[in-house]
């Protein structure tokens, strides 16, 4: 096996250093490191500057270096924006997304029943409970009662559509607002409503 040239050794070191630097910055922004990895960044930056100013004869090695250099510069821009955002007290590119607010019932809204289905035909007891609570609410509001087979077909259809769209399960909520009965359907992915 032929011995590696200086540029080949440096390109391997640059690639490994860039991976390590990315890992250390991820640890820093997640709170596992107290300080940014400035020493590792300085080592990588030294290699980038060395070969940016130097001459690389092979087109393949020049392409590999250019790719690594662009990747490094992209990461530097991202990390600097993250640091600036953190110093300014903003979320920035590494901040956690804001938590979804749980919708509180509107004034005058009464939640009658909430349930979720993955396959309503295999969860008949939940389907019957949802149907009973919806029909009780409709009777209270003075609305007509819907036959169970039509209601079951509606639920099955809604669940099928949501599952085709990638939902894990579908949440149904029966509520009353100002004497009107509402049946709300929300797909859920990974236990989170979408």
Secondary structure as GFF3:
##gff-version 3
##sequence-region A 1 194
A	DSSP	alpha_helix	6	30	.	.	.	ID=ss1
A	DSSP	alpha_helix	38	53	.	.	.	ID=ss2
A	DSSP	alpha_helix	59	88	.	.	.	ID=ss3
A	DSSP	beta_strand	109	117	.	.	.	ID=ss4
A	DSSP	three_ten_helix	120	122	.	.	.	ID=ss5
A	DSSP	alpha_helix	124	141	.	.	.	ID=ss6
A	DSSP	alpha_helix	148	164	.	.	.	ID=ss7
A	DSSP	beta_strand	169	177	.	.	.	ID=ss8
A	DSSP	beta_strand	180	189	.	.	.	ID=ss9
A	DSSP	beta_strand	192	193	.	.	.	ID=ss10
###
